[in-house]
Amino acid sequence: MPAKPITLGPRNFAKRGDAIEFLKEMLGRYDLGDRVNSEDAVFLRAALENHPDSAKKIGCGIADFSVRSADFGTRCFWVNRTDGSTEKFSITASIRG
């Protein structure tokens, strides 16, 4: 079965693995507690909208994104909602093939 192209915002990827690698590299550019810049937020918003639990994760609306620790000391992206609440989300769950 051929690889399925993935689109995140303005960028197209030949396959799922390429999109995941792009987001992992993005995660690596930030320190814990950093807010994600507006250019990278475009890709995270597109990824989050593709998440199987997107409505729950987005909730009342997206204010911005940040990098924080998650389970077992790992780092991940968090969506910061307009009401001040936050929710972590998985890169791999967001890039469904």
Secondary structure, DSSP 8 states (H G I E B T S, - for coil): -----EEETTEEESSHHHHHHHHHHHHHTS-TT-B--HHHHHHHHHHHHHSTTHHHHHTT-EEEEEEEE-GGG-EEEEEEETTS-EEEE-HHHHS--
